[in-house]
Amino acid sequence: MKFTGKHESKGTLVGKNQPYLGDKLQVNRKPKANGKVEDHVKQEANGKLSLSGKSLNRYTWQEIQQHNQEADQWLVINRKVYNITNWIHRHPGGRLVLQHYAGEDATDAFRAMHLDLDVVRVYLKPLLIGELAPEEPSQERNKSSQLVEDFQELRRSLEDKNMFKANLGFFSLHLIQILILEAVAWLLLWNLGSGWMVTILVSFLLTISQAQASFLQHDVGHLSIFKKSKWNHLMHKFVMCHLKGLSANWWNYRHFQHHVKPNIYPKDPDINTGPLFVLGDLQPVKYGKKKIKYLDYEKQHLYFYIGALPLLMPVYFNLQSIQVMFIRGYWMDIVWVSSFYIRYLITFGTFYGIFGTVLLIYIVKFLESPWIAYVTQMSHLPMKMGQEENQDWVSIQVLATCNVEQSFFNDWFTGHLNFQIEHHLFPTMPRHNYHKVAPLVRSLCAKHGLPYVDKPMLKAFGDIVRALKKYGAIWADAYYTT
C-alpha cells in the first residue's frame, strides 16, 4: 500500500460524523446524534462492505492477530481494520508506538494519545482495509469487554465535562515561575558577584527552574494547551529544547512508547536498563540463568544511589538526546538545543566564563537528577513488570502505575505526576484536572477488582530501593543456583 502523505484539505476518514473515530463514540452502540450522519457503509450480498465505492473485507481476530510482524502489521480501531505496514515509518509519534499494537485492538490507546481526531482521520483513510466481522467482539476475547465499555463511558463523561480542556492561565503561571527563577539567579550574580555562597544559591534556583521546566515540557508534550497545534509544537520546542537543552523529538518517541506499553519488556524503553539494572521478575531470571553479570546486580539497590540518581539527567538523558539528534538528523532540535547553551553563555558567561558556565549547567543537571529520578521511578519501578500479555488499556496502565498522596507540596514537587494512574489513563488530560477525576477512576478500579495504589511520598521513594533489592535477589538466586 502506498501512501503519499498528501490529503484533501476538507477530507475526513469517511464522513465528518462517521461513528468510529469521533469524539462521540459509543462502542457497539449507535453514535450519538451530532448533525446528519451520512450512511457510507452498505452491506453487499457477498459478505463484503462498500465504503464510498471501495470494497472492504471482514476479518476475524484470529486473522488480524497473524499480522503482527515487522513487515506485515495490522491493527483495529473502533472495529475498523487498518494496514499500517507502510505508514509506521511516517508516524509522527514514531514507528514503535504503532508496532507495539500490531495485531491488537488499539482503540483506547489511539484515543488516549491523539488530540486532534479530525486530522488523524485524514491520515487513517488510505490505511483502512476492512472491519471486524459482525460476530467478532470489539476487543480480543481475552479482554474484559465490560471493563473496556465502562472505561470508554467514563471517558465520554469526562469529555462532556470539559476535563480535557487545558487552562492556559495555569500553565502560563508555571512558565512565569520558571523564568522568574532564572531571572532572580542572574540578578543575584549581577548584584552580589560570583562568590561561593552566591553560586550555591544560583545553582539551587536554577535546579528548581530546571525541574519545573521538566514537568512543564511533559505537559506541553502531551497536551493541546493552545488551540492551534503549531503553537503547541513551538512551545514544546521552546520548553524542552531551549529551556531544558534536550531534544523534543527524542523525548516524544521514547515517552510515547512508555505510555502505550508501560512496564512491558522490551516495549517500554524506561525499563530497558540493561546492563546497568535488572528489573521485574523475568529479566533477572533471564540474566541469571545465562550467567550475565555486567555488574553485581545483587547490590544494584546500593549503586542506584551513586549511579542512577546523580547521573540520570547530566549523563544518560543528555548523551542519549545528543546521540539521537545527530543519528536521526533532527536538525531543528539541534538548533533549538544550541540556543539553550548560547542563552546560558550570554547570561552567565560574564560571571563564570565559558568553562565555568558549562560546569554550572552540569552542576544544575546533577542536582536536578535525583529529583527527576525519584519522581519518575517511584510510580513505576515497584509496580508490575513483565512481558506482553495483551491486556486491555485500563489494566495495563493501572497495574503498571501507582499514585502518591495529594498535598500542595506533593503536587508542586512532582508536577502533579503523583496522579500517575490518571495521567496514564488520560495522557492528554491537563494535570490541573487529575484530582477531579481520581475518585471516578478509583471507583472504576474497585468495581473491576483492579488495585488502585495510593501511597505516601517517602514510602514511594523507599519502594524504589526495595524493589531494586528484590529484583537483585531474584537475579542472584538464578545466577548462583542454576
Solvent accessible surface area in square Angstrom, and as a share of the most:
residue,aa,sasa,rsa
1,M,89,0.40
2,K,191,0.81
3,F,12,0.05
4,T,109,0.63
5,G,32,0.31
6,K,167,0.71
7,H,89,0.40
8,E,120,0.54
9,S,110,0.71
10,K,191,0.81
11,G,18,0.18
12,T,28,0.16
13,L,4,0.02
14,V,17,0.10
15,G,9,0.09
16,K,145,0.61
17,N,39,0.20
18,Q,17,0.07
19,P,46,0.29
20,Y,11,0.04
21,L,2,0.01
22,G,9,0.09
23,D,73,0.38
24,K,86,0.36
25,L,22,0.11
26,Q,37,0.17
27,V,22,0.12
28,N,112,0.58
29,R,109,0.40
30,K,176,0.74
31,P,45,0.28
32,K,73,0.31
33,A,101,0.78
34,N,78,0.40
35,G,63,0.61
36,K,185,0.78
37,V,66,0.38
38,E,109,0.49
39,D,114,0.59
40,H,44,0.20
41,V,42,0.24
42,K,137,0.58
43,Q,125,0.56
44,E,66,0.29
45,A,119,0.92
46,N,106,0.54
47,G,33,0.31
48,K,80,0.34
49,L,5,0.03
50,S,24,0.15
51,L,13,0.07
52,S,81,0.52
53,G,75,0.72
54,K,97,0.41
55,S,69,0.44
56,L,4,0.02
57,N,60,0.31
58,R,59,0.22
59,Y,28,0.11
60,T,44,0.26
61,W,5,0.02
62,Q,135,0.60
63,E,73,0.33
64,I,0,0.00
65,Q,74,0.33
66,Q,119,0.53
67,H,39,0.17
68,N,75,0.39
69,Q,113,0.50
70,E,114,0.51
71,A,90,0.70
72,D,49,0.25
73,Q,0,0.00
74,W,27,0.09
75,L,3,0.02
76,V,0,0.00
77,I,6,0.03
78,N,14,0.07
79,R,51,0.19
80,K,18,0.08
81,V,0,0.00
82,Y,0,0.00
83,N,32,0.17
84,I,3,0.01
85,T,28,0.16
86,N,68,0.35
87,W,23,0.08
88,I,2,0.01
89,H,134,0.60
90,R,118,0.43
91,H,24,0.11
92,P,101,0.63
93,G,9,0.09
94,G,14,0.13
95,R,88,0.32
96,L,55,0.27
97,V,15,0.09
98,L,26,0.13
99,Q,49,0.22
100,H,15,0.07
101,Y,12,0.05
102,A,9,0.07
103,G,4,0.04
104,E,17,0.07
105,D,11,0.06
106,A,7,0.05
107,T,7,0.04
108,D,16,0.08
109,A,6,0.05
110,F,15,0.06
111,R,28,0.10
112,A,1,0.01
113,M,37,0.16
114,H,43,0.19
115,L,85,0.42
116,D,74,0.38
117,L,10,0.05
118,D,71,0.37
119,V,78,0.45
120,V,25,0.14
121,R,13,0.05
122,V,16,0.09
123,Y,60,0.23
124,L,13,0.07
125,K,98,0.41
126,P,43,0.27
127,L,2,0.01
128,L,5,0.03
129,I,31,0.16
130,G,0,0.00
131,E,27,0.12
132,L,1,0.01
133,A,8,0.07
134,P,88,0.55
135,E,127,0.57
136,E,13,0.06
137,P,48,0.30
138,S,7,0.04
139,Q,11,0.05
140,E,2,0.01
141,R,155,0.57
142,N,98,0.50
143,K,23,0.10
144,S,50,0.32
145,S,70,0.45
146,Q,94,0.42
147,L,7,0.04
148,V,4,0.02
149,E,56,0.25
150,D,26,0.13
151,F,4,0.02
152,Q,13,0.06
153,E,73,0.33
154,L,23,0.11
155,R,17,0.06
156,R,17,0.06
157,S,36,0.23
158,L,1,0.00
159,E,37,0.16
160,D,88,0.46
161,K,119,0.50
162,N,98,0.50
163,M,29,0.13
164,F,44,0.18
165,K,141,0.60
166,A,19,0.15
167,N,82,0.42
168,L,88,0.44
169,G,38,0.37
170,F,45,0.19
171,F,7,0.03
172,S,41,0.27
173,L,121,0.60
174,H,27,0.12
175,L,31,0.16
176,I,84,0.42
177,Q,45,0.20
178,I,1,0.01
179,L,77,0.39
180,I,93,0.47
181,L,28,0.14
182,E,21,0.09
183,A,50,0.39
184,V,57,0.33
185,A,0,0.00
186,W,80,0.28
187,L,86,0.43
188,L,36,0.18
189,L,1,0.01
190,W,156,0.55
191,N,106,0.54
192,L,116,0.57
193,G,30,0.29
194,S,50,0.32
195,G,39,0.37
196,W,216,0.76
197,M,152,0.68
198,V,20,0.12
199,T,23,0.13
200,I,106,0.54
201,L,78,0.39
202,V,0,0.00
203,S,6,0.04
204,F,116,0.48
205,L,23,0.11
206,L,0,0.00
207,T,10,0.06
208,I,26,0.13
209,S,0,0.00
210,Q,3,0.01
211,A,0,0.00
212,Q,2,0.01
213,A,0,0.00
214,S,14,0.09
215,F,7,0.03
216,L,3,0.02
217,Q,9,0.04
218,H,18,0.08
219,D,9,0.05
220,V,7,0.04
221,G,17,0.16
222,H,9,0.04
223,L,6,0.03
224,S,47,0.30
225,I,16,0.08
226,F,55,0.23
227,K,204,0.86
228,K,124,0.53
229,S,87,0.56
230,K,117,0.50
231,W,128,0.45
232,N,15,0.08
233,H,103,0.46
234,L,78,0.39
235,M,40,0.18
236,H,11,0.05
237,K,7,0.03
238,F,60,0.25
239,V,0,0.00
240,M,5,0.02
241,C,0,0.00
242,H,32,0.14
243,L,3,0.01
244,K,1,0.01
245,G,3,0.03
246,L,4,0.02
247,S,0,0.00
248,A,2,0.01
249,N,34,0.17
250,W,12,0.04
251,W,24,0.08
252,N,29,0.15
253,Y,45,0.17
254,R,35,0.13
255,H,28,0.12
256,F,35,0.15
257,Q,23,0.10
258,H,7,0.03
259,H,0,0.00
260,V,2,0.01
261,K,0,0.00
262,P,2,0.01
263,N,3,0.02
264,I,17,0.09
265,Y,47,0.18
266,P,87,0.55
267,K,43,0.18
268,D,0,0.00
269,P,22,0.14
270,D,44,0.23
271,I,9,0.05
272,N,59,0.30
273,T,39,0.23
274,G,32,0.31
275,P,62,0.39
276,L,92,0.46
277,F,19,0.08
278,V,0,0.00
279,L,9,0.05
280,G,3,0.03
281,D,71,0.37
282,L,90,0.45
283,Q,8,0.04
284,P,0,0.00
285,V,45,0.26
286,K,90,0.38
287,Y,24,0.09
288,G,0,0.00
289,K,124,0.53
290,K,129,0.55
291,K,96,0.41
292,I,41,0.21
293,K,91,0.39
294,Y,138,0.53
295,L,72,0.36
296,D,45,0.23
297,Y,0,0.00
298,E,78,0.35
299,K,106,0.45
300,Q,0,0.00
301,H,26,0.12
302,L,99,0.49
303,Y,42,0.16
304,F,6,0.02
305,Y,99,0.38
306,I,134,0.68
307,G,23,0.22
308,A,25,0.20
309,L,14,0.07
310,P,18,0.11
311,L,74,0.37
312,L,27,0.13
313,M,7,0.03
314,P,12,0.07
315,V,63,0.36
316,Y,83,0.31
317,F,36,0.15
318,N,3,0.02
319,L,107,0.53
320,Q,43,0.19
321,S,1,0.01
322,I,67,0.34
323,Q,103,0.46
324,V,21,0.12
325,M,4,0.02
326,F,112,0.47
327,I,130,0.66
328,R,139,0.51
329,G,24,0.23
330,Y,32,0.12
331,W,159,0.56
332,M,121,0.54
333,D,0,0.00
334,I,29,0.15
335,V,97,0.56
336,W,62,0.22
337,V,11,0.06
338,S,48,0.31
339,S,31,0.20
340,F,2,0.01
341,Y,53,0.20
342,I,97,0.49
343,R,45,0.16
344,Y,2,0.01
345,L,61,0.31
346,I,130,0.66
347,T,36,0.21
348,F,2,0.01
349,G,18,0.18
350,T,112,0.65
351,F,45,0.19
352,Y,50,0.19
353,G,33,0.32
354,I,132,0.67
355,F,159,0.66
356,G,17,0.16
357,T,0,0.00
358,V,58,0.33
359,L,88,0.44
360,L,6,0.03
361,I,3,0.01
362,Y,70,0.27
363,I,67,0.34
364,V,1,0.01
365,K,2,0.01
366,F,97,0.41
367,L,81,0.40
368,E,0,0.00
369,S,0,0.00
370,P,41,0.26
371,W,30,0.10
372,I,11,0.05
373,A,2,0.01
374,Y,45,0.17
375,V,0,0.00
376,T,50,0.29
377,Q,43,0.19
378,M,0,0.00
379,S,0,0.00
380,H,16,0.07
381,L,11,0.06
382,P,34,0.22
383,M,28,0.12
384,K,91,0.38
385,M,19,0.08
386,G,14,0.14
387,Q,103,0.46
388,E,58,0.26
389,E,96,0.43
390,N,28,0.15
391,Q,53,0.23
392,D,10,0.05
393,W,11,0.04
394,V,1,0.01
395,S,10,0.06
396,I,9,0.05
397,Q,0,0.00
398,V,0,0.00
399,L,34,0.17
400,A,4,0.03
401,T,0,0.00
402,C,0,0.00
403,N,4,0.02
404,V,2,0.01
405,E,77,0.35
406,Q,99,0.44
407,S,48,0.31
408,F,181,0.76
409,F,111,0.46
410,N,19,0.10
411,D,15,0.08
412,W,69,0.24
413,F,37,0.15
414,T,0,0.00
415,G,3,0.03
416,H,25,0.11
417,L,17,0.08
418,N,0,0.00
419,F,13,0.05
420,Q,12,0.05
421,I,0,0.00
422,E,0,0.00
423,H,3,0.02
424,H,0,0.00
425,L,0,0.00
426,F,0,0.00
427,P,1,0.00
428,T,8,0.05
429,M,0,0.00
430,P,1,0.01
431,R,4,0.01
432,H,31,0.14
433,N,6,0.03
434,Y,7,0.03
435,H,81,0.36
436,K,104,0.44
437,V,1,0.00
438,A,13,0.10
439,P,79,0.50
440,L,73,0.36
441,V,0,0.00
442,R,112,0.41
443,S,72,0.46
444,L,15,0.07
445,C,1,0.00
446,A,78,0.60
447,K,134,0.57
448,H,49,0.22
449,G,65,0.62
450,L,26,0.13
451,P,68,0.43
452,Y,30,0.11
453,V,46,0.27
454,D,58,0.30
455,K,16,0.07
456,P,62,0.39
457,M,20,0.09
458,L,146,0.73
459,K,101,0.43
460,A,0,0.00
461,F,34,0.14
462,G,21,0.20
463,D,16,0.09
464,I,0,0.00
465,V,23,0.13
466,R,133,0.49
467,A,9,0.07
468,L,2,0.01
469,K,115,0.49
470,K,113,0.48
471,Y,9,0.03
472,G,0,0.00
473,A,55,0.42
474,I,44,0.22
475,W,0,0.00
476,A,9,0.07
477,D,91,0.47
478,A,6,0.05
479,Y,42,0.16
480,Y,128,0.48
481,T,99,0.57
482,T,92,0.54
